[in-house]
């Protein structure tokens, strides 16, 4: 077996890469990662420099891969380590560059290790050995695997990383036949509030369209991109994605797309972009022009829940943060990240930090679980 690093995914065989993606997880698909690279969403200017690590067999076939990025800041990760960087700086040491095994700008739990199942242990050992050598040779402060799923966690945690946890709010499908059956499992007050919110939107006279990559038009993507960018303009931020990226993803992964657009008198006033694999819907981006009472809840949550029920999807991950999601049927769900720190003194200090952090997050989750909107036990995480 041979380890090789790639500075652009186009140098890797697309078919062999995608053959290792589980469950059609959209964010690890070759098409998604390539679209970010060719459309300028990642790169040195964006703070995400591709350093994909690939394990080949003797004939050059891909046995496994780690989507890796060299980082000189901590933007777009959603696992916050600014305090770590500050501690390094105050000690006269360099925290950057570091390596991140994650999907840029995407806090969605999923696969992080591409590997053939029949050689999983062997190939993972080889890749992690190669990762450690790369870290040492190029003086990276550490490597960080963000929003890792259970399968990869079970393998990676054997290599003695530090673990951080956090809390998101996800919706879980109990094989509901329709939205009303889902509502019937909620407490009366929560059920009434959701119906009121949906009625406010329907009574406003707007039209809501659900589109995929096949049915969304050029104008649809232009409208959505303008609203998405406007959100960042109002918040003095920089949008990670652009029109070229959205159009390319729609063309190359059309069945993974859910684009919800809202029209008032033939004018597009709001939209949300979501992605899906075989089991999960992932809410990603929102944009709007103006304010309409409860519209955000309808577009970003209730339309997604209905889509999951109709398609038989097990879970709806609407993105990071948001305690307001609890009242709308989303329950606290633990996320995990793994961290390998090279400098020993800091590893011990960070180990102490993450242990205390875990205690705090678990206490927070217990507290919010007490506010479950469900009549009985909430649906178990899938």
Buried (B, 14 or more C-beta within 10 A) or exposed (E): BEBBBBEEBEEBEEEBBBEBBBEBBBBBBBBBBBBBBBBEBBBEEBBBBBBBBBBBBEEEEBBBBBBBBBBEBBBBBBBEBEEBBEBBEEEEEBBBBBBBBBBBBBBBBBBBBBBBEEBBEBBBBBBBEBBBEBBEEEEBBBBBBBBBBEBBBEBBBEBEBBBBBBBBBBBBBEEBEEBEEBBEBBBEEBBEBBEEBBEBBEEBEBEBBBBBBEEBEEEBBBBBBBBBBBBEEEEEEEBBBBBBBBBBBBEBBBEBBBBBBBBBEEEBBBBBBBBBBEBBBBBBBBBBBEEBEBBBBBBBBBBBBBBBBEEEBBBBBBBBEBEEBBBBBBBBBBBBBBBBBBBEEBBEBBEEBBEEBBEEBEEBBEEBEEEBBBEEEBBEEE
